[in-house]
Amino acid sequence: MKQRWLLSILSALALIYYAMPRLSFTEGLPGYFSLLWLTFAVIAIGGNLAAFLYAESKQKEMKKAFKEEKQRYYGT
């Protein structure tokens, strides 16, 4: 699962690297589009980075909850 998040982060970084020379940060509609596009790209990177960093602890919590649930039903 971590490979998917890492691949998403790398592809978003590649998109930013490819798009930066083509984006125009001037006044008007092209400037607003460039700023909004860059904002969404940074949000996508941040979300995938957060999922990548916290994935292991979440899996441990789920395993612990599953063990507790199993003990509750089966008494083992």
Residue pairs with C-beta under 8 A, 6 or more apart in sequence:
1 55
2 52
2 55
5 48
5 49
5 51
5 52
5 55
6 52
8 44
8 48
9 45
9 48
9 49
9 52
12 41
12 44
12 45
12 48
13 45
15 41
16 38
16 41
19 37
19 41
23 34
23 37
23 38
24 30
24 31
24 34
25 31
25 34
25 35
70 76
